[in-house]
Amino acid sequence: MNDTMVQAAGCVLWRRSPVDGELEVCLVHRPKYDDWSHPKGKLKRGEDPLAGALREVVEETGYTAEPGTELPTLHYLANGRPKQVRYWAAEAVSGRFTPNNEVDRILWLSPTAARGRLTQPRDRDLVDTLVREFEHM
């Protein structure tokens, strides 16, 4: 069973707003799907999920990130195949975005705005979990 499941990982990338210090979440826009989501991608064979999640953040957003708490794992069907995506909260440390083939835009949004912008409802729960984590920091 596990051979057919697509293994992926990603991060809910966050920072404190340069303006008011409030929590901001980074969303990526993928022109191929015309959707807004968290940075994520398939794991390479044998790749550690957290390492893969951080690699995807760099590839899709240009930011290096400091990983934090593991967030809920999402399970869903993608092109008829079961997919598992492990997520971590990760603070953007440094870097800057350059548009690429996979991601043409990113947005830094308040959690409320991010929830409204996310294409998949399942991704909204990750924002809620991050906000709860943030309240305990």
C-alpha positions as CSV (number, residue, x, y, z in Angstrom):
1,M,0.0,0.0,0.0
2,N,2.7,2.4,1.0
3,D,4.4,2.2,-2.4
4,T,1.3,3.7,-4.1
5,M,0.9,6.5,-1.6
6,V,2.5,9.7,-2.7
7,Q,4.7,11.0,0.1
8,A,5.0,14.8,0.3
9,A,5.9,17.4,2.9
10,G,5.6,21.1,3.3
11,C,5.6,24.0,5.7
12,V,3.2,26.6,6.9
13,L,5.8,29.4,6.5
14,W,5.3,32.3,8.8
15,R,7.0,35.5,9.9
16,R,6.3,38.5,12.1
17,S,5.1,41.4,10.0
18,P,7.8,44.0,9.4
19,V,5.1,46.6,10.0
20,D,3.3,45.6,13.2
21,G,4.9,42.4,14.4
22,E,1.7,40.4,13.9
23,L,1.7,36.9,12.5
24,E,1.9,36.6,8.7
25,V,1.6,33.4,6.7
26,C,3.2,32.8,3.3
27,L,1.0,31.4,0.5
28,V,2.3,30.3,-2.9
29,H,0.5,30.6,-6.2
30,R,1.0,27.8,-8.6
31,P,0.1,28.8,-12.2
32,K,-0.1,25.1,-13.3
33,Y,-3.1,24.6,-10.9
34,D,-4.0,28.3,-10.5
35,D,-4.3,27.7,-6.8
36,W,-3.0,29.2,-3.5
37,S,-1.5,26.8,-1.1
38,H,1.3,26.3,1.4
39,P,4.7,25.5,0.0
40,K,5.0,21.7,-0.3
41,G,6.2,19.0,-2.7
42,K,6.9,15.3,-3.2
43,L,9.7,13.7,-1.2
44,K,12.7,12.3,-3.0
45,R,13.3,8.6,-2.5
46,G,14.6,8.1,1.1
47,E,14.4,11.8,1.9
48,D,13.7,12.8,5.5
49,P,10.2,14.5,5.5
50,L,11.4,17.5,7.4
51,A,14.4,18.0,5.2
52,G,12.1,17.7,2.2
53,A,9.7,20.2,3.6
54,L,12.4,22.8,4.1
55,R,13.9,22.0,0.6
56,E,10.4,22.7,-0.9
57,V,10.2,26.0,1.0
58,V,13.5,27.2,-0.4
59,E,12.6,26.0,-3.9
60,E,9.1,27.5,-3.9
61,T,9.6,30.7,-1.9
62,G,13.3,31.5,-1.8
63,Y,13.3,31.6,2.0
64,T,15.3,29.5,4.4
65,A,13.2,28.6,7.4
66,E,13.6,27.5,11.0
67,P,11.3,24.5,11.6
68,G,9.0,24.4,14.6
69,T,6.1,22.2,15.6
70,E,4.9,19.5,13.4
71,L,1.4,20.3,12.3
72,P,-1.4,17.8,11.3
73,T,-0.7,15.5,8.4
74,L,-3.1,15.8,5.5
75,H,-4.4,12.8,3.6
76,Y,-6.3,13.1,0.3
77,L,-6.5,11.8,-3.2
78,A,-4.4,13.5,-5.9
79,N,-5.1,12.3,-9.5
80,G,-6.8,9.3,-8.0
81,R,-3.8,8.3,-5.9
82,P,-3.7,8.6,-2.1
83,K,-1.3,11.3,-1.0
84,Q,0.1,12.1,2.5
85,V,1.5,15.5,3.2
86,R,3.3,16.1,6.5
87,Y,3.5,19.7,7.5
88,W,5.6,21.8,9.9
89,A,5.3,25.3,11.2
90,A,8.5,27.1,10.0
91,E,9.6,30.6,10.5
92,A,11.1,32.4,7.5
93,V,14.6,33.4,8.5
94,S,16.1,34.9,5.4
95,G,15.8,35.0,1.6
96,R,13.7,36.6,-1.0
97,F,11.2,35.4,-3.6
98,T,12.0,35.0,-7.3
99,P,9.3,33.8,-9.5
100,N,9.9,30.4,-11.1
101,N,8.2,27.8,-13.2
102,E,6.4,26.2,-10.2
103,V,5.4,29.4,-8.3
104,D,4.8,32.7,-9.9
105,R,3.7,34.7,-6.8
106,I,3.7,34.5,-3.1
107,L,1.7,36.5,-0.6
108,W,2.3,37.3,3.1
109,L,-1.1,37.5,4.7
110,S,-2.7,37.7,8.1
111,P,-4.0,34.3,9.2
112,T,-7.6,35.4,8.5
113,A,-6.7,36.6,5.0
114,A,-4.7,33.5,4.3
115,R,-7.7,31.3,5.3
116,G,-9.8,33.2,2.8
117,R,-7.3,32.9,0.0
118,L,-6.3,29.2,0.3
119,T,-7.9,27.2,-2.5
120,Q,-8.3,23.9,-0.5
121,P,-10.4,24.0,2.6
122,R,-8.2,21.3,4.2
123,D,-5.2,23.8,4.1
124,R,-7.2,26.2,6.3
125,D,-7.0,23.9,9.4
126,L,-3.2,24.2,9.2
127,V,-3.4,28.0,9.6
128,D,-5.8,27.5,12.5
129,T,-3.3,25.1,14.2
130,L,-0.4,27.5,13.6
131,V,-2.4,30.4,15.2
132,R,-3.1,28.2,18.2
133,E,0.6,27.3,18.5
134,F,1.5,30.9,18.1
135,E,-0.7,31.9,21.0
136,H,1.4,29.6,23.3
137,M,4.8,31.0,22.1
